[in-house]
């Protein structure tokens, strides 16, 4: 297929893109509501079956519903990756309704990332129509860290020539060429209760121990290396007149490379109590490995050249702090390019929106990138 005609065909398909995105946005799907995620999966499966001419494999893991299509034959294939769960609770449509006005569409989860799901299905259909072997994997628990789908994602990525992630773009439509790795920890403190007025000296104050540990953990960050170690949710004590016997806090870790991930993990494991009689337990660990520029640079160069060939605006890339399932695909050594989905803004925020005119051009770019990656796969193998 000629590149320019691919863009024209995708632009002609814009009404279908919009109708399918609306249908999916109206299927609200907060990650923790398993029934809602299952209903959303039904909607994705229906759209995909009509678009791709085949029903997906429906994979339910720990109650979360994931969908997979494997299109085409041959050992060389490209993985298109996305998720249909969102951060928005059921009922959000009442306050954040579906709208299209001023060149923007709005609705809960439209940018992150239901528009990207529909774009992936359109791109897969166009690429498979040209004989490409494509796997489409749409998961249902990305927004809570992909606890059930991680192994599935890694399995599909390990056999792919490339992973193209239809997460939304960075600012001004930039592709995401690097993502920090993420880790989530919980530090639990055990002290000893006592009456705060009569004999506080008999207690071991878990809140005071927690304060020491929060300050120590905060010092583990390294701004020069882009490492952030952030104490977040904190709790301690039971009543106002009791020395707290227990306390805990959560820790969010973001790193650019695995060496920093290992350093912070070792430092957290090495925390020791400051107060006599206090005890510490550190739980958790790394959730996602970093997606480095080494994993994305080759694909980004291909995408930039294709954008020029297709007559699309020049591409830009950005390194971002947030993690995605693209971290997993890069972690198993598969070349990965992220942020290929919707152009817009407001992820997880009240102003979430998608720029309508950019939808078909991005879908055409993804299609062209699939075909380009596979065009030389045999000789590389």
ZIZI-V399493 format. One record per backbone hydrogen bond with DSSP energy under -0.5 kcal/mol. CO is the residue of the C=O (numbers start at 0). NH is the residue of the N-H. If there is no record, write none. Layout:
co=(CO	CO)
nh=(NH	NH)
This chain:
co=(1	2	3	4	5	6	7	8	10	12	12	13	14	15	16	17	18	19	20	21	23	25	28	29	31	32	33	34	35	36	37	38	39	40	41	42	43	44	45	46	47	48	55	56	56	57	58	58	60	63	63	65	66	67	68	68	70	74	76	76	77	77	78	78	79	80	81	85	88	90	91	91	95	98	100	102	103	104	105	106	108	109	110	112	113	114	115	116	117	118	119	120	121	122	123	124	125	126	126	127	131	132	133	134	134	135	135	136	136	137	138	138	140	140	141	145	148	149	150	151	152	153	154	155	156	161	161	162	162	163	163	164	166	169	170	173	174	174	175	177	178	180	181	181	182	183	184	185	185	186	187	188	189	191	193	194	198	199	203	203	204	205	206	207	208	209	210	211	212	213	214	216	217	221	221	221	222	225	226	227	228	229	232	234	238	240	243	244	245	246	247	248	249	250	250	251	252	253	254	256	257	258	259	260	261	262	263	264	265	267	274	278	280	280	282	284	287	289	290	291	291	292	294	295	296	297	298	299	300	301	302	303	304	305	306	306	307	315	317	317	319	323	324	324	325	326	327	328	328	329	334	336	337	341	342	344	345	348	352	353	353	354	354	355	356	357	358	359	360	361	362	363	364	365	366	367	368	369	370	371	372	373	375	376)
nh=(5	6	7	8	9	10	11	12	13	15	16	17	18	19	20	21	22	23	24	25	26	27	85	32	33	36	37	38	39	40	41	42	43	44	45	46	47	48	49	50	51	52	57	58	67	59	60	65	63	60	65	58	137	56	70	135	133	76	160	161	79	134	80	163	136	165	138	30	91	93	94	95	107	105	103	355	100	353	98	109	113	114	112	116	117	118	119	120	121	122	123	124	125	126	127	128	129	129	131	130	133	77	70	79	136	68	137	81	138	66	83	84	143	145	144	149	152	153	154	155	156	157	158	158	159	78	163	164	336	80	165	339	340	172	173	169	176	317	337	319	290	254	286	287	252	284	250	187	282	248	280	246	278	203	242	198	201	202	191	205	208	209	210	211	212	213	214	215	216	217	218	219	220	224	225	226	225	227	221	253	230	251	249	247	241	195	205	190	236	188	234	186	231	184	252	229	182	227	180	260	261	262	263	264	265	266	267	268	269	270	277	189	187	282	185	183	181	291	178	294	295	296	335	299	300	301	302	303	304	305	306	307	308	309	310	311	310	174	176	177	179	326	327	328	329	330	331	331	333	332	162	164	175	168	354	352	348	351	344	104	355	357	358	358	360	361	362	363	364	365	366	367	368	369	370	371	372	373	374	375	375	376	379	380)
